[in-house]
């Protein structure tokens, strides 16, 4: 076992975890310990009141506690669901801005990742740490260790291809399309001018995904954005094929918007990571396949 030189905070800012997941949580703890990372768990992890592990204020306080703990180097959220945006008014963004810590989460945590960028201009990471105890765990552990422990980039190396235009560059915002749209009209929605908009989804067939894309169009997102990176759309792809998200976006956004697609970002247990709030360049041609950061 590696010497334990890092400490990580583990939080649950969206829906609480079910009690039967306790075994997987122990497995995750052991994986981190084997890498030399000492996990510190929030007291608000498991369901207590319906689907909630605590009130919005309690969950926000637990997250801020890890930001304020000088021994914690990274903060990982293991949840998903619907409740994460409730914590946004209770976070101390000035304090978050003053730290060098990164917040990691996916799906419903899209709301927190983008709020942190909008309010602080600090990056966060779209990634689910629980992937290290699922069916692609060996590769996930290798990539995670390379990136978090050894300061490499393997977790961020994603394959992509362009389906419209040939290049785009900008700060990446977005994530899960449904959850990103919860921020519309609030102070937590990033300005999309010149940004690369990342979009992916677990649920939603053709009509629902088209509705989300229409809302983004009506917000002016596709006129402002430098391009769109489409991750996986799990239900849509199962029902209508892997090309359907791109077809819908082209129909709604028009022919001028650069669009790339990647199979490596989304809700799959083989998914990799993307930094929200960091500039990236994507281009087709020789050497294409992972973005320049």
C-alpha positions as CSV (number, residue, x, y, z in Angstrom):
1,X,0.0,0.0,0.0
2,X,1.2,3.5,-0.9
3,X,2.0,5.9,2.0
4,X,-1.1,8.0,2.8
5,X,-0.2,11.5,1.8
6,X,-3.6,12.8,0.5
7,X,-7.0,13.3,2.1
8,X,-10.2,13.5,0.1
9,X,-13.6,14.7,1.2
10,X,-16.6,12.5,0.2
11,X,-20.0,14.2,0.0
12,X,-23.5,13.6,-1.2
13,X,-25.0,16.9,-2.3
14,X,-27.8,15.5,-4.4
15,X,-30.1,12.5,-3.4
16,X,-29.0,10.4,-0.5
17,X,-27.5,7.0,-1.1
18,X,-29.5,3.9,-0.3
19,X,-28.4,1.9,2.7
20,X,-27.9,-1.2,0.6
21,X,-25.1,0.7,-1.2
22,X,-23.0,0.6,2.0
23,X,-20.9,-2.4,0.7
24,X,-19.9,-0.5,-2.4
25,X,-19.0,2.5,-0.3
26,X,-16.7,0.3,1.7
27,X,-15.2,-1.0,-1.5
28,X,-14.6,2.6,-2.7
29,X,-13.0,3.4,0.6
30,X,-10.6,0.5,0.2
31,X,-9.7,1.5,-3.4
32,X,-8.8,5.0,-2.3
33,X,-6.8,3.8,0.7
34,X,-4.8,1.5,-1.6
35,X,-3.9,4.5,-3.7
36,X,-2.7,6.4,-0.7
37,X,-5.8,8.6,-0.4
38,X,-7.5,8.8,3.0
39,X,-11.3,9.4,2.4
40,X,-13.2,11.5,5.0
41,X,-16.9,11.0,4.7
42,X,-19.6,13.6,5.3
43,X,-22.2,12.6,7.8
44,X,-24.9,13.3,5.2
45,X,-24.4,10.3,2.8
46,X,-27.3,7.9,3.2
47,X,-31.0,8.6,2.9
48,X,-32.6,9.8,6.1
49,X,-35.7,11.8,5.2
50,X,-37.2,10.2,2.1
51,X,-34.5,10.5,-0.6
52,X,-32.6,13.2,1.3
53,X,-29.4,12.7,3.4
54,X,-29.9,16.0,5.0
55,X,-31.4,19.4,4.4
56,X,-30.0,21.6,1.7
57,X,-28.3,23.7,4.3
58,X,-26.8,20.7,6.0
59,X,-25.5,19.3,2.7
60,X,-24.0,22.6,1.8
61,X,-22.4,23.0,5.2
62,X,-20.8,19.5,4.9
63,X,-19.3,20.5,1.5
64,X,-18.0,23.8,2.9
65,X,-16.5,21.9,5.8
66,X,-14.2,20.1,3.4
67,X,-13.3,23.3,1.6
68,X,-12.3,24.7,5.0
69,X,-10.3,21.6,6.1
70,X,-6.7,22.4,5.2
71,X,-5.9,18.6,5.1
72,X,-8.4,17.9,2.3
73,X,-6.9,18.2,-1.2
74,X,-9.9,17.0,-3.4
75,X,-13.7,16.8,-2.8
76,X,-15.7,14.0,-4.5
77,X,-19.4,13.8,-4.7
78,X,-20.8,10.2,-5.0
79,X,-24.4,11.2,-5.6
80,X,-26.8,12.0,-8.4
81,X,-30.5,12.5,-8.8
82,X,-32.4,15.7,-8.4
83,X,-31.6,17.7,-5.2
84,X,-28.2,19.2,-5.8
85,X,-29.3,22.7,-6.9
86,X,-30.9,23.2,-3.5
87,X,-27.5,23.8,-1.9
88,X,-26.4,26.6,-4.3
89,X,-27.6,29.6,-2.2
90,X,-25.8,28.2,0.9
91,X,-22.3,27.9,-0.5
92,X,-19.6,30.4,0.3
93,X,-18.3,31.2,-3.2
94,X,-15.7,33.7,-2.0
95,X,-14.2,31.0,0.2
96,X,-14.3,28.4,-2.5
97,X,-12.6,30.9,-4.8
98,X,-9.7,31.3,-2.3
99,X,-8.9,27.6,-2.3
100,X,-7.2,25.4,-4.8
101,X,-9.4,22.5,-4.2
102,X,-11.4,20.8,-7.0
103,X,-15.0,19.6,-6.7
104,X,-15.8,16.3,-8.6
105,X,-19.2,15.0,-9.5
106,X,-21.5,14.1,-12.4
107,X,-25.1,14.1,-13.5
108,X,-27.2,16.3,-11.1
109,X,-23.9,17.7,-9.7
110,X,-23.7,19.5,-13.1
111,X,-25.6,22.3,-11.2
112,X,-22.8,22.6,-8.6
113,X,-19.9,22.3,-11.1
114,X,-21.3,25.1,-13.2
115,X,-22.3,27.3,-10.3
116,X,-18.8,27.1,-9.0
117,X,-17.4,28.2,-12.3
118,X,-20.0,31.0,-12.8
119,X,-19.4,32.5,-9.3
120,X,-15.7,31.9,-8.9
121,X,-14.2,31.1,-12.4
122,X,-12.5,28.1,-10.7
123,X,-12.6,24.7,-12.5
124,X,-14.3,21.6,-11.3
125,X,-14.4,18.0,-12.7
126,X,-17.3,16.2,-14.3
127,X,-16.7,12.6,-13.1
128,X,-18.2,9.9,-10.9
129,X,-15.7,8.4,-8.5
130,X,-18.0,5.4,-8.0
131,X,-16.9,4.1,-11.4
132,X,-13.9,2.6,-9.7
133,X,-16.1,-0.1,-8.1
134,X,-18.1,-1.0,-11.1
135,X,-17.6,-3.2,-14.2
136,X,-14.8,-1.1,-15.7
137,X,-13.1,-0.7,-12.4
138,X,-9.6,-1.8,-13.4
139,X,-9.2,0.8,-16.2
140,X,-11.0,3.4,-14.0
141,X,-8.6,2.8,-11.2
142,X,-5.5,3.1,-13.4
143,X,-6.7,6.3,-15.0
144,X,-7.8,7.8,-11.7
145,X,-4.5,7.0,-10.0
146,X,-2.5,8.4,-12.9
147,X,-4.4,11.6,-12.8
148,X,-5.1,12.3,-9.1
149,X,-2.1,10.6,-7.4
150,X,0.5,10.8,-10.1
151,X,-0.6,14.2,-11.5
152,X,-1.0,12.7,-15.0
153,X,-3.8,13.3,-17.6
154,X,-5.1,9.8,-18.4
155,X,-8.5,10.4,-17.0
156,X,-9.0,13.4,-19.2
157,X,-7.8,11.8,-22.5
158,X,-11.0,11.4,-24.4
159,X,-11.6,10.3,-28.0
160,X,-13.8,12.5,-30.2
161,X,-14.7,13.2,-33.8
162,X,-16.3,16.2,-35.5
163,X,-19.6,15.8,-37.2
164,X,-19.8,19.5,-38.2
165,X,-16.9,21.9,-38.8
166,X,-13.4,20.9,-37.9
167,X,-12.3,22.8,-34.8
168,X,-13.4,24.7,-31.7
169,X,-11.7,26.2,-28.7
170,X,-13.0,27.7,-25.5
171,X,-13.7,27.2,-21.8
172,X,-15.9,24.1,-21.3
173,X,-19.2,24.5,-19.5
174,X,-22.3,22.2,-19.2
175,X,-22.6,18.5,-18.5
176,X,-25.9,16.7,-18.0
177,X,-28.3,18.6,-20.2
178,X,-31.4,18.3,-17.9
179,X,-29.5,19.4,-14.9
180,X,-27.6,22.2,-16.7
181,X,-31.0,23.7,-17.7
182,X,-32.0,24.0,-14.0
183,X,-29.6,26.9,-13.9
184,X,-31.4,28.9,-16.6
185,X,-32.4,32.3,-15.4
186,X,-30.4,32.1,-12.2
187,X,-27.1,33.7,-11.2
188,X,-25.5,30.3,-11.3
189,X,-25.8,29.8,-15.1
190,X,-22.4,30.4,-16.8
191,X,-22.2,33.0,-19.6
192,X,-22.0,30.8,-22.7
193,X,-20.3,33.5,-24.9
194,X,-17.3,31.8,-26.6
195,X,-17.7,28.6,-24.5
196,X,-17.6,25.0,-25.5
197,X,-20.9,23.6,-24.4
198,X,-20.7,19.9,-23.2
199,X,-24.0,18.0,-23.3
200,X,-24.9,14.4,-22.2
201,X,-27.8,12.6,-20.8
202,X,-29.0,9.4,-19.1
203,X,-32.7,9.7,-19.6
204,X,-34.8,11.1,-22.4
205,X,-36.0,9.9,-25.8
206,X,-36.2,12.0,-29.0
207,X,-39.0,14.4,-27.9
208,X,-37.4,15.2,-24.5
209,X,-33.9,15.7,-25.8
210,X,-35.3,17.9,-28.6
211,X,-37.1,19.9,-26.0
212,X,-33.9,20.5,-24.0
213,X,-32.1,21.5,-27.2
214,X,-34.9,23.9,-28.1
215,X,-34.6,25.5,-24.7
216,X,-30.9,26.0,-25.1
217,X,-31.5,27.6,-28.6
218,X,-34.1,29.9,-27.0
219,X,-31.5,30.9,-24.4
220,X,-29.1,31.9,-27.2
221,X,-26.7,29.2,-26.3
222,X,-25.9,28.0,-29.8
223,X,-25.4,31.6,-31.1
224,X,-23.0,32.4,-28.3
225,X,-21.1,29.1,-28.0
226,X,-17.8,28.4,-29.7
227,X,-19.0,24.8,-30.3
228,X,-20.7,21.8,-28.7
229,X,-19.2,18.6,-27.5
230,X,-21.9,15.8,-27.3
231,X,-21.3,13.0,-24.9
232,X,-23.4,9.9,-24.6
233,X,-27.3,10.1,-24.5
234,X,-28.1,6.7,-23.0
235,X,-31.8,6.3,-23.5
236,X,-31.8,8.2,-26.7
237,X,-29.1,6.0,-28.2
238,X,-30.8,2.8,-27.0
239,X,-34.1,3.8,-28.7
240,X,-32.9,5.8,-31.8
241,X,-29.2,5.0,-32.3
242,X,-25.9,6.7,-31.5
243,X,-26.2,9.4,-34.3
244,X,-29.6,10.8,-33.1
245,X,-28.3,13.4,-30.7
246,X,-26.1,14.9,-33.4
247,X,-28.9,14.9,-35.9
248,X,-31.2,16.7,-33.5
249,X,-28.6,19.3,-32.6
250,X,-27.8,20.0,-36.3
251,X,-31.5,20.5,-37.0
252,X,-31.9,23.0,-34.2
253,X,-28.5,24.8,-34.1
254,X,-27.9,25.1,-37.8
255,X,-24.9,24.5,-40.0
256,X,-22.4,27.0,-38.6
257,X,-21.9,25.6,-35.1
258,X,-18.9,23.3,-34.6
259,X,-20.0,20.0,-33.2
260,X,-17.9,17.1,-32.0
261,X,-19.1,13.8,-30.4
262,X,-17.3,11.6,-27.8
263,X,-18.3,8.2,-26.5
264,X,-16.1,8.8,-23.4
265,X,-18.3,11.3,-21.4
266,X,-21.7,10.5,-19.9
267,X,-23.3,8.1,-17.5
268,X,-21.6,4.9,-18.6
269,X,-19.5,3.2,-16.0
270,X,-16.6,3.4,-18.5
271,X,-16.9,7.2,-18.7
272,X,-13.9,9.5,-18.3
273,X,-13.6,13.0,-17.0
274,X,-13.9,16.6,-18.3
275,X,-12.8,19.8,-16.5
276,X,-15.7,22.3,-16.3
277,X,-14.2,25.8,-16.4
278,X,-11.0,25.1,-18.2
279,X,-10.1,26.0,-21.8
280,X,-9.7,23.2,-24.3
281,X,-9.1,23.0,-28.0
282,X,-10.6,20.3,-30.2
283,X,-9.6,19.8,-33.8
284,X,-9.9,17.2,-36.6
285,X,-7.0,15.9,-38.6
286,X,-3.8,14.1,-37.8
287,X,-3.2,13.7,-34.1
288,X,-6.8,14.4,-33.2
289,X,-8.3,12.2,-30.6
290,X,-7.9,14.0,-27.3
291,X,-8.3,17.7,-26.5
292,X,-5.5,20.1,-25.9
293,X,-5.8,21.5,-22.3
